[in-house]
């Protein structure tokens, strides 16, 4: 199975590195000509994954048509550009593995639904879990969830990309795998705020725990399985991205906690903090469905500038006491 990786950022490049292990030819599509040139000429991606030599079997292109020869595509474009890139593919029917994490702003749709609308004939899966790109590219031990409704497709894809240091666990819960990845990005911003504000490790741990409760409430309401949300693509990814400045979302929150404006922080970024785009649509979905998600609502207010850090902290800390399970 020849794989095409659609997206030449850090995560897309890391996945190309995984796919090319053992000299297996892998196509990497990147929007930026300088990324294509660097990968093909120097076997590196200094713009997004500096200092990591890339497998010689990776060939980069800026022409999506070059990926027509691939048997499956791993989609690693930013969530808000997923639909437009897939529409450029002209209704492809090859398997699509969604590796981005987010919810489409305009429609409020999870990305697997976006993919099915753009490419109705394509089988769709989701690859998600606790993954920092630079660690994956270096071959450090990593475990992920690969969710697909078609078990045969899931097994075929797992056999293609799995390695001793890149363990792939299968699931049929596409919705749950997507929700974990989308919600944890928003919660990571909140944890970054705690760090930037200097509120301590107790507060961060409490926020992770209560944030996971919000993730679970939302996921179950949309038909996700509880065990998926408690697994690698949910709780596992939440713990990772809420604990390190290697997370773009955590770093964004840290800057907000230190007193900088969200708009200023995002304007100076080369890479995308998906949680900033997911927060408003997730907060709206929660309100419309009557799902209590106070941490998500607080992040939405911070990103929009409707409230200050001190105001949202006061609102969260003065909420009425309640039983832990609700």
NULUMTI-70717 format. One record per residue: x, y, z of N, C-alpha, C in turn; residue in three letters. Coordinates in pm, whole numbers, padded with zeros to 5 digits, always signed. Example, Ala and Ser with C-alpha at 12.3 -4.5 7.8 and 13.67 -1.06 7.14 Angstrom:
REM residues 2
+01319-00569+00780+01230-00450+00780+01320-00330+00780ALA
+01285-00225+00708+01367-00106+00714+01290+00003+00787SER
//
This chain:
REM residues 326
+00085-00120+00000+00000+00000+00000+00089+00125+00000UNK
+00073+00206-00103+00150+00330-00111+00068+00443-00047UNK
+00128+00516+00045+00057+00618+00119+00094+00758+00070UNK
-00006+00845+00065+00014+00986+00040-00019+01063+00166UNK
+00066+01155+00204+00045+01237+00322+00009+01377+00274UNK
-00111+01423+00309-00159+01552+00262-00141+01654+00374UNK
-00034+01731+00366-00004+01830+00468+00142+01821+00510UNK
+00219+01927+00483+00363+01923+00507+00408+01994+00632UNK
+00320+02007+00732+00360+02062+00860+00436+01960+00942UNK
+00452+01988+01072+00530+01899+01158+00467+01760+01166UNK
+00336+01753+01189+00271+01623+01207+00266+01546+01075UNK
+00238+01614+00966+00237+01546+00837+00374+01491+00802UNK
+00479+01568+00830+00615+01522+00802+00652+01405+00890UNK
+00612+01409+01016+00640+01297+01107+00570+01170+01060UNK
+00446+01182+01014+00374+01065+00963+00437+01012+00835UNK
+00488+01102+00752+00560+01057+00632+00684+00979+00671UNK
+00750+01022+00778+00867+00950+00828+00830+00809+00873UNK
+00715+00798+00941+00667+00666+00984+00635+00580+00862UNK
+00562+00639+00768+00518+00563+00651+00634+00518+00563UNK
+00743+00592+00564+00857+00562+00476+00957+00467+00539UNK
+00938+00431+00664+01034+00344+00732+01058+00216+00652UNK
+01182+00180+00639+01217+00061+00563+01229+00088+00414UNK
+01231+00216+00375+01248+00250+00235+01123+00243+00151UNK
+01004+00244+00217+00879+00237+00142+00846+00376+00086UNK
+00830+00385-00045+00808+00515-00108+00682+00581-00054UNK
+00694+00706-00016+00585+00782+00044+00581+00921-00019UNK
+00460+00965-00055+00442+01096-00115+00393+01194-00009UNK
+00455+01310-00002+00417+01415+00093+00376+01539+00015UNK
+00248+01579+00030+00202+01701-00035+00213+01817+00062UNK
+00276+01925+00019+00290+02045+00101+00250+02166+00019UNK
+00188+02262+00083+00145+02384+00015+00263+02474-00018UNK
+00362+02480+00073+00474+02573+00058+00583+02515-00033UNK
+00621+02586-00140+00727+02538-00230+00859+02516-00158UNK
+00889+02600-00058+01016+02586+00013+01022+02456+00093UNK
+00907+02409+00142+00903+02281+00212+00929+02168+00114UNK
+00864+02173-00002+00884+02071-00106+01030+02065-00146UNK
+01090+02179-00171+01230+02183-00213+01323+02127-00107UNK
+01299+02162+00020+01386+02116+00128+01377+01966+00147UNK
+01255+01911+00139+01237+01767+00157+01305+01691+00043UNK
+01287+01737-00080+01342+01664-00195+01493+01683-00210UNK
+01544+01802-00183+01686+01830-00206+01774+01796-00087UNK
+01722+01823+00035+01807+01806+00154+01752+01706+00253UNK
+01635+01650+00225+01573+01549+00311+01556+01601+00454UNK
+01496+01721+00460+01465+01781+00589+01350+01879+00570UNK
+01287+01917+00680+01181+02016+00677+01211+02120+00784UNK
+01306+02210+00756+01347+02306+00859+01238+02403+00901UNK
+01138+02422+00817+01031+02515+00851+00944+02463+00964UNK
+00923+02330+00970+00829+02276+01068+00888+02166+01158UNK
+00996+02104+01116+01052+01993+01193+01204+01999+01184UNK
+01257+02108+01231+01400+02135+01215+01486+02033+01290UNK
+01600+02000+01228+01699+01918+01296+01677+01769+01287UNK
+01574+01724+01213+01545+01581+01203+01565+01534+01059UNK
+01664+01449+01032+01685+01397+00896+01566+01310+00854UNK
+01521+01327+00732+01406+01254+00683+01448+01136+00596UNK
+01365+01034+00596+01390+00914+00518+01402+00950+00370UNK
+01497+00888+00302+01519+00917+00160+01402+00872+00073UNK
+01315+00787+00127+01202+00737+00048+01086+00836+00041UNK
+01096+00946+00116+00991+01048+00113+01015+01140-00007UNK
+00912+01154-00091+00919+01249-00202+00808+01351-00185UNK
+00841+01478-00191+00743+01584-00169+00696+01644-00301UNK
+00573+01699-00298+00515+01762-00416+00420+01872-00371UNK
+00397+01969-00458+00296+02071-00432+00176+02054-00525UNK
+00176+01944-00600+00067+01914-00694-00013+01796-00639UNK
-00136+01823-00600-00219+01717-00540-00242+01602-00637UNK
-00236+01629-00765-00257+01524-00865-00150+01416-00856UNK
-00032+01450-00804+00075+01351-00791+00039+01241-00692UNK
-00058+01268-00605-00097+01168-00504-00203+01072-00557UNK
-00243+01089-00683-00342+00998-00742-00289+00855-00747UNK
-00157+00839-00752-00098+00706-00760-00096+00635-00625UNK
-00133+00705-00519-00130+00647-00384-00258+00570-00355UNK
-00246+00466-00273-00361+00381-00241-00449+00438-00131UNK
-00393+00520-00044-00468+00584+00064-00400+00715+00099UNK
-00481+00808+00150-00428+00938+00191-00441+00957+00341UNK
-00335+01006+00402-00343+01051+00541-00359+01202+00538UNK
-00473+01251+00583-00507+01393+00573-00459+01465+00698UNK
-00361+01556+00679-00299+01625+00793-00302+01776+00772UNK
-00397+01823+00691-00414+01967+00674-00484+02024+00797UNK
-00467+02154+00826-00543+02213+00937-00692+02185+00923UNK
-00760+02165+01034-00900+02123+01032-00988+02217+00950UNK
-00962+02348+00959-01048+02443+00890-01024+02446+00739UNK
-00921+02380+00691-00895+02372+00547-00922+02232+00490UNK
-00969+02142+00574-00988+02004+00531-01085+01994+00413UNK
-01199+02061+00424-01300+02051+00318-01246+02103+00184UNK
-01182+02219+00186-01137+02278+00060-01031+02192-00007UNK
-00941+02132+00071-00839+02046+00013-00902+01920-00046UNK
-00997+01861+00024-01064+01741-00027-01145+01772-00152UNK
-01207+01887-00156-01283+01924-00276-01191+01941-00396UNK
-01067+01985-00371-00969+01994-00480-00934+01856-00534UNK
-00952+01754-00450-00921+01617-00493-01026+01561-00588UNK
-01136+01635-00606-01235+01596-00706-01315+01474-00671UNK
-01356+01461-00544-01441+01349-00505-01369+01216-00505UNK
-01248+01214-00459-01169+01092-00455-01242+00981-00380UNK
-01225+00856-00425-01286+00743-00355-01183+00657-00284UNK
-01057+00702-00279-00955+00626-00206-00974+00645-00057UNK
-00930+00550+00026-00944+00564+00171-00876+00690+00223UNK
-00944+00758+00315-00893+00880+00376-00877+00856+00526UNK
-00758+00881+00578-00734+00871+00722-00713+01012+00774UNK
-00804+01058+00858-00801+01195+00908-00710+01202+01030UNK
-00606+01284+01020-00506+01293+01127-00504+01431+01192UNK
-00595+01519+01150-00608+01651+01211-00715+01644+01319UNK
-00712+01744+01410-00802+01741+01525-00875+01873+01535UNK
-01006+01868+01523-01084+01990+01532-01226+01968+01485UNK
-01304+02077+01488-01442+02078+01440-01453+02193+01341UNK
-01518+02172+01228-01528+02276+01127-01611+02393+01180UNK
-01553+02513+01168-01619+02632+01223-01754+02660+01158UNK
-01756+02666+01027-01878+02709+00960-01996+02617+00978UNK
-01972+02487+00978-02081+02389+00982-02103+02326+01120UNK
-02000+02330+01206-02009+02259+01333-01996+02109+01318UNK
-01945+02064+01204-01935+01920+01176-01800+01864+01222UNK
-01803+01740+01271-01679+01667+01292-01615+01639+01156UNK
-01483+01621+01155-01412+01614+01028-01446+01491+00947UNK
-01485+01380+01011-01519+01263+00930-01647+01288+00851UNK
-01736+01372+00903-01855+01408+00828-01820+01506+00715UNK
-01727+01595+00742-01679+01685+00637-01620+01603+00521UNK
-01539+01503+00556-01476+01420+00453-01579+01343+00372UNK
-01682+01292+00439-01784+01217+00366-01867+01306+00275UNK
-01884+01432+00316-01956+01527+00230-01872+01565+00109UNK
-01743+01584+00129-01655+01624+00019-01623+01508-00074UNK
-01609+01389-00018-01572+01269-00095-01666+01155-00057UNK
-01791+01155-00106-01892+01058-00060-01852+00913-00081UNK
-01769+00886-00180-01733+00747-00208-01612+00695-00135UNK
-01550+00778-00051-01424+00739+00014-01449+00678+00152UNK
-01391+00560+00180-01393+00509+00317-01310+00604+00406UNK
-01358+00628+00527-01293+00727+00614-01255+00663+00748UNK
-01133+00694+00792-01087+00654+00924-01027+00774+00996UNK
-00996+00755+01123-00938+00862+01205-00817+00806+01280UNK
-00705+00876+01271-00584+00843+01347-00564+00951+01452UNK
-00563+00911+01579-00554+01011+01685-00485+00951+01807UNK
-00442+01038+01896-00375+00992+02017-00271+01090+02065UNK
-00200+01057+02172-00100+01148+02229+00029+01146+02148UNK
+00044+01245+02060+00154+01242+01963+00216+01379+01946UNK
+00335+01400+01997+00414+01517+01960+00495+01479+01838UNK
+00486+01560+01733+00544+01526+01603+00694+01498+01611UNK
+00767+01581+01686+00913+01565+01688+00953+01433+01753UNK
+00875+01384+01848+00907+01255+01910+00878+01140+01814UNK
+00765+01149+01743+00731+01045+01645+00837+01039+01536UNK
+00879+01155+01486+00977+01160+01378+01112+01104+01421UNK
+01144+01115+01549+01270+01061+01601+01261+00910+01631UNK
+01141+00854+01620+01124+00712+01647+01108+00679+01794UNK
+01070+00777+01876+01046+00750+02017+00912+00676+02033UNK
+00899+00592+02137+00777+00510+02152+00650+00595+02159UNK
+00552+00554+02078+00425+00626+02067+00314+00523+02045UNK
+00195+00551+02098+00078+00465+02075-00039+00552+02032UNK
-00115+00504+01933-00225+00581+01876-00347+00492+01859UNK
-00461+00559+01837-00585+00491+01802-00612+00510+01654UNK
-00645+00403+01584-00690+00411+01446-00835+00362+01443UNK
-00926+00454+01419-01069+00421+01421-01124+00421+01280UNK
-01197+00315+01246-01261+00307+01115-01382+00215+01126UNK
-01487+00248+01052-01605+00163+01055-01582+00032+00982UNK
-01491+00033+00884-01457-00086+00808-01337-00154+00873UNK
-01360-00268+00937-01254-00335+01012-01142-00383+00921UNK
-01177-00427+00801-01074-00473+00707-00980-00361+00667UNK
-01036-00244+00642-00955-00128+00608-00865-00090+00725UNK
-00921-00091+00846-00844-00054+00964-00725-00147+00982UNK
-00745-00277+00964-00636-00372+00980-00530-00353+00872UNK
-00574-00326+00750-00479-00305+00640-00392-00182+00665UNK
-00454-00075+00710-00379+00047+00739-00287+00029+00859UNK
-00336-00041+00961-00251-00067+01078-00127-00146+01037UNK
-00145-00248+00957-00032-00330+00916+00068-00249+00833UNK
+00019-00145+00766+00107-00063+00683+00191+00034+00765UNK
+00136+00090+00873+00209+00196+00945+00261+00154+01082UNK
+00213+00043+01136+00254+00005+01271+00401-00037+01275UNK
+00468-00002+01384+00606-00039+01410+00620-00065+01559UNK
+00730-00127+01601+00748-00147+01745+00741-00018+01826UNK
+00787+00092+01766+00784+00221+01838+00664+00307+01796UNK
+00575+00253+01713+00454+00326+01674+00339+00226+01678UNK
+00286+00206+01798+00183+00105+01821+00046+00160+01784UNK
-00030+00079+01710-00160+00122+01660-00268+00032+01718UNK
-00362+00091+01791-00474+00019+01849-00600+00050+01769UNK
-00675-00053+01732-00790-00035+01645-00918-00009+01723UNK
-01009+00064+01660-01139+00095+01716-01238+00113+01602UNK
-01366+00093+01632-01469+00123+01532-01544+00252+01568UNK
-01496+00322+01670-01564+00441+01720-01500+00567+01660UNK
-01536+00597+01536-01480+00712+01467-01519+00842+01539UNK
-01644+00851+01581-01692+00971+01650-01615+00995+01779UNK
-01597+00892+01858-01525+00908+01985-01381+00948+01966UNK
-01314+00888+01867-01174+00922+01841-01161+01068+01798UNK
-01255+01116+01719-01250+01256+01675-01281+01353+01788UNK
-01381+01322+01868-01420+01413+01975-01308+01429+02076UNK
-01241+01322+02112-01130+01332+02206-01024+01430+02157UNK
-00985+01418+02030-00882+01504+01975-00924+01649+01966UNK
-01052+01673+01936-01100+01810+01922-01114+01878+02058UNK
-01175+01811+02153-01202+01873+02283-01073+01895+02361UNK
-00979+01801+02353-00856+01816+02433-00778+01940+02392UNK
-00788+01982+02265-00718+02103+02222-00767+02226+02298UNK
-00898+02232+02320-00957+02345+02393-00915+02340+02539UNK
-00920+02221+02597-00883+02205+02738-00735+02234+02759UNK
-00651+02205+02660-00508+02235+02672-00484+02385+02682UNK
-00565+02464+02612-00554+02609+02626-00581+02649+02770UNK
-00685+02592+02829-00719+02624+02968-00605+02587+03062UNK
-00543+02472+03039-00432+02431+03125-00312+02522+03107UNK
-00291+02570+02986-00185+02666+02965-00208+02796+03040UNK
-00334+02838+03047-00369+02958+03124-00333+02939+03270UNK
-00363+02821+03323-00328+02790+03463-00177+02803+03484UNK
-00099+02753+03390+00047+02763+03400+00092+02909+03390UNK
+00040+02981+03292+00082+03119+03273+00043+03209+03389UNK
-00067+03177+03453-00115+03255+03567-00048+03215+03697UNK
+00028+03105+03694+00099+03061+03813+00009+03003+03920UNK
-00095+02928+03878-00193+02877+03974-00155+02743+04034UNK
-00049+02680+03986+00002+02560+04050-00044+02430+03987UNK
+00024+02322+04028-00002+02189+03972-00135+02130+04019UNK
-00176+02163+04141-00305+02114+04190-00418+02162+04099UNK
-00412+02291+04064-00516+02348+03979-00515+02283+03841UNK
-00396+02259+03786-00389+02196+03654-00446+02055+03657UNK
-00414+01978+03761-00466+01842+03772-00618+01843+03786UNK
-00669+01938+03865-00814+01948+03881-00880+01983+03749UNK
-00818+02071+03673-00874+02111+03545-00874+01995+03446UNK
-00768+01916+03446-00765+01798+03358-00879+01703+03394UNK
-00897+01679+03524-01003+01588+03568-01141+01638+03531UNK
-01170+01764+03561-01301+01819+03529-01317+01839+03377UNK
-01208+01869+03310-01214+01879+03164-01248+01746+03101UNK
-01191+01638+03155-01224+01505+03103-01372+01474+03124UNK
-01428+01521+03235-01572+01503+03257-01652+01575+03148UNK
-01608+01694+03109-01676+01767+03002-01663+01693+02869UNK
-01543+01643+02840-01522+01566+02718-01615+01445+02714UNK
-01626+01377+02826-01709+01257+02832-01856+01290+02813UNK
-01905+01396+02878-02044+01436+02862-02075+01468+02716UNK
-01987+01544+02653-02009+01582+02514-02003+01460+02423UNK
-01902+01378+02442-01886+01261+02357-02002+01164+02367UNK
-02045+01136+02488-02156+01043+02507-02285+01098+02444UNK
-02304+01228+02452-02423+01289+02392-02425+01274+02241UNK
-02305+01266+02180-02297+01252+02034-02278+01107+01990UNK
-02288+01013+02082-02284+00872+02046-02149+00806+02057UNK
-02050+00872+02118-01918+00811+02136-01923+00706+02246UNK
-01825+00617+02243-01815+00514+02346-01727+00565+02461UNK
-01769+00534+02582-01696+00581+02700-01552+00529+02699UNK
-01532+00404+02656-01397+00348+02658-01305+00417+02558UNK
-01361+00468+02449-01279+00543+02354-01232+00674+02417UNK
-01323+00743+02484-01290+00870+02548-01190+00851+02661UNK
-01191+00734+02723-01096+00705+02831-00966+00646+02779UNK
-00953+00633+02647-00836+00570+02589-00735+00669+02535UNK
-00654+00624+02441-00544+00703+02387-00591+00832+02320UNK
-00699+00824+02243-00744+00940+02166-00820+01041+02251UNK
-00855+01004+02374-00925+01094+02463-00839+01135+02580UNK
-00845+01056+02687-00770+01088+02808-00619+01090+02784UNK
-00569+00997+02704-00425+00994+02678-00376+01121+02612UNK
-00447+01165+02510-00409+01287+02439-00429+01410+02527UNK
-00533+01407+02610-00560+01518+02702-00444+01538+02799UNK
-00396+01431+02858-00286+01440+02955-00161+01497+02889UNK
-00130+01450+02768-00009+01497+02700-00015+01646+02670UNK
-00124+01688+02607-00128+01827+02558-00157+01926+02670UNK
-00199+01879+02784-00223+01968+02898-00103+01977+02991UNK
+00012+01925+02946+00126+01914+03036+00256+01969+02980UNK
+00257+02020+02857+00384+02055+02796+00371+02172+02700UNK
+00471+02259+02701+00474+02369+02605+00505+02322+02463UNK
+00535+02193+02445+00545+02139+02309+00410+02139+02240UNK
+00302+02151+02320+00167+02163+02266+00141+02307+02226UNK
+00101+02328+02100+00071+02463+02053-00045+02524+02131UNK
-00144+02442+02165-00259+02493+02238-00223+02531+02381UNK
-00143+02449+02446-00097+02479+02582-00014+02607+02582UNK
+00073+02622+02483+00156+02742+02473+00072+02867+02453UNK
-00032+02856+02371-00122+02968+02351-00188+03007+02483UNK
-00239+02908+02555-00301+02937+02684-00204+02997+02784UNK
-00082+02950+02782+00021+03004+02873+00042+03152+02846UNK
+00048+03188+02718+00065+03329+02684-00053+03413+02730UNK
-00175+03360+02716-00293+03431+02763-00288+03448+02915UNK
-00247+03341+02986-00236+03348+03132-00133+03449+03177UNK
-00032+03472+03095+00072+03570+03127+00030+03714+03096UNK
-00090+03729+03038-00143+03863+03017-00146+03911+02874UNK
-00108+03826+02778-00108+03868+02638-00243+03837+02574UNK
-00279+03912+02473-00407+03893+02405-00400+03773+02312UNK
-00510+03698+02305-00514+03580+02219-00490+03617+02073UNK
-00550+03726+02027-00534+03766+01887-00389+03796+01855UNK
-00319+03860+01945-00177+03891+01925-00094+03763+01917UNK
-00121+03670+02007-00045+03545+02009-00066+03464+01882UNK
-00189+03459+01834-00219+03379+01715-00165+03446+01588UNK
-00160+03578+01588-00110+03649+01470+00037+03624+01446UNK
+00111+03594+01551+00256+03574+01540+00297+03429+01522UNK
+00198+03339+01500+00228+03197+01492+00239+03149+01348UNK
+00339+03066+01323+00350+03000+01192+00264+02875+01189UNK
+00253+02809+01306+00173+02688+01316+00037+02720+01376UNK
-00057+02627+01363-00197+02650+01402-00225+02588+01538UNK
-00285+02666+01628-00339+02613+01754-00487+02586+01731UNK
-00519+02461+01694-00655+02428+01651-00759+02458+01758UNK
-00722+02450+01887-00819+02474+01993-00881+02612+01988UNK
-00808+02710+01935-00861+02847+01927-00977+02854+01829UNK
-00975+02771+01724-01083+02768+01627-01196+02675+01673UNK
-01159+02571+01747-01258+02475+01794-01341+02529+01909UNK
-01281+02612+01996-01349+02658+02118-01485+02722+02090UNK
-01496+02820+01999-01628+02882+01980-01734+02789+01925UNK
-01696+02702+01831-01796+02612+01774-01833+02503+01874UNK
-01736+02456+01953-01765+02357+02056-01855+02415+02164UNK
-01826+02537+02205-01910+02602+02307-02053+02619+02258UNK
-02067+02656+02130-02202+02673+02074-02275+02540+02066UNK
-02207+02435+02020-02269+02302+02014-02316+02258+02152UNK
-02232+02282+02253-02268+02243+02389-02392+02319+02437UNK
-02396+02449+02410-02514+02528+02449-02638+02478+02378UNK
-02627+02454+02248-02743+02412+02169-02795+02276+02214UNK
-02704+02190+02261-02744+02056+02302-02770+02045+02452UNK
-02752+02155+02524-02776+02154+02667-02673+02075+02746UNK
-02547+02076+02699-02439+02001+02765-02356+02100+02845UNK
-02339+02073+02973-02265+02163+03061-02115+02149+03038UNK
-02052+02254+02983-01909+02253+02955-01850+02388+02997UNK
-01842+02415+03127-01798+02547+03173-01654+02581+03137UNK
-01564+02484+03134-01426+02513+03099-01416+02552+02952UNK
-01485+02479+02866-01487+02511+02724-01546+02650+02703UNK
-01654+02681+02774-01716+02813+02761-01619+02923+02806UNK
-01541+02896+02911-01444+02995+02959-01335+03020+02855UNK
-01286+02913+02791-01184+02930+02686-01241+03009+02569UNK
-01365+02983+02532-01429+03057+02425-01431+03207+02458UNK
-01464+03241+02581-01468+03383+02621-01330+03446+02618UNK
-01229+03370+02657-01092+03423+02654-01043+03446+02511UNK
-01068+03349+02424-01022+03361+02285-01090+03478+02215UNK
-01219+03497+02242-01294+03604+02178-01265+03740+02238UNK
-01206+03743+02357-01180+03869+02424-01299+03924+02500UNK
-01405+03842+02515-01524+03889+02587-01503+03895+02738UNK
-01402+03824+02786-01376+03822+02930-01226+03811+02953UNK
-01181+03856+03068-01040+03848+03107-01013+03717+03180UNK
-00886+03687+03199-00849+03566+03273-00908+03571+03414UNK
-00896+03684+03481-00948+03695+03617-01099+03676+03622UNK
-01169+03725+03521-01315+03710+03519-01358+03566+03500UNK
-01292+03494+03409-01333+03355+03388-01291+03267+03507UNK
-01178+03298+03569-01138+03223+03687-01238+03243+03800UNK
-01281+03366+03818-01380+03394+03923-01510+03318+03896UNK
-01552+03314+03769-01676+03245+03734-01665+03094+03759UNK
-01549+03037+03727-01530+02893+03749-01520+02858+03897UNK
-01449+02941+03972-01425+02910+04114-01546+02935+04202UNK
-01641+03012+04154-01760+03040+04234-01882+02960+04187UNK
-01860+02862+04099-01970+02775+04059-02021+02697+04180UNK
-02152+02669+04187-02206+02596+04302-02144+02458+04314UNK
-02124+02407+04436-02071+02270+04454-02166+02167+04393UNK
-02108+02056+04351-02190+01950+04291-02123+01816+04312UNK
-02196+01709+04288-02139+01574+04298-02038+01554+04187UNK
-01932+01479+04212-01824+01466+04115-01867+01399+03986UNK
-01963+01310+03994-01999+01234+03874-02087+01309+03776UNK
-02118+01439+03803-02206+01511+03712-02137+01637+03663UNK
//
